[in-house]
Amino acid sequence: MMKYVSYHLNGRDTWGHIEGDYVSDLGAFFGGDLKTAIAEGRLGHPAANATTRLSDVKLLPVIPNPTKIFCVGHNFETHRAETGRAKVGHPSIFLRFADTLIADGDAIIRPCNSTSLDYEAELALVIGKTGRHIAEADAMSYVAGFTCANDASVRDWQWHTTQFAPGKNFPGTAPLGPWLVTPDAITDLGAVTVESRLNGQVMQHATLGDLIFPLPVIISYLSGFTTLNPGDVILTGTPGGVGAKREPPVWMKPGDIIEVDIAGVGLLTNTIAEEVT
């Protein structure tokens, strides 16, 4: 297993490979960014010693500049059941904008025109090579790695109509990170646990075995209507236990700490802050 990060240090953005508590500056060696490195097949071939403490860098969203961010709605059976959604024959897909992304340690911004800010812990995968009409049997070979995501949702705006886009695209609402782990980090996808904790309290907990549409199905389906390219990000769904479906509802508020913990992948931690207008 190898871990890669995008980060800012000494006035520039770069990317690197993590070794213990240190990170190597592969951007200085190869140039480009992590998305470019994935496209060029550079993962798995570190070429610099890790000399900078990870704690001394400012992390960026692990892929700061994806061309496409796909999200799969109601893809855990526990979440589908708590929402009362009917079972469907195909994945429910919506899109996020790249400018909603933030890094591990950044504050999720609660917008000034809503207090209905919810959490959604999700496993995200990053595409590693270009593909179209990908067979399910081949789909996992198109994955560069995995990371943690929080599909933080502004529920009242999400529920204005049947279209999710407004509630899913407020600035500063999509933490992605802290790093990318290569696919060999996970040997049994179905056993991987996805958990969220709000101020230390477990809110969501499930395994990927609860997915309605497994990862190969998602990848194959997406490639049926668009070309998948290196650096594209796919958020694969959230377990039951979201704040909107609790009695009473639980909304994230300024000062809260929300964690997304995915076994074998990482721990994504963010605070909540009020929008400054």
Secondary structure, DSSP 8 states (H G I E B T S, - for coil): --EEEEEEETTEEEEEEEETTEE--HHHHH-S-HHHHHHTT-TT---S---EEGGGSEE--SSSS-S-EEEEES-BHHHHHHHT----SS-EEEEE-GGGEE-TTSEEEE-TT---EE--EEEEEEE-S-BSS--GGGGGGGEEEEEEEE--EEHHHHTSSS--GGGG--TT-EEEEEEEE-GGG-S-GGG-EEEEEETTEEEEEEEGGGBSS-HHHHHHHHHTTS-B-TT-EEE----S--GGGSSS-----TT-EEEEEETTTEEEEEEEEE---
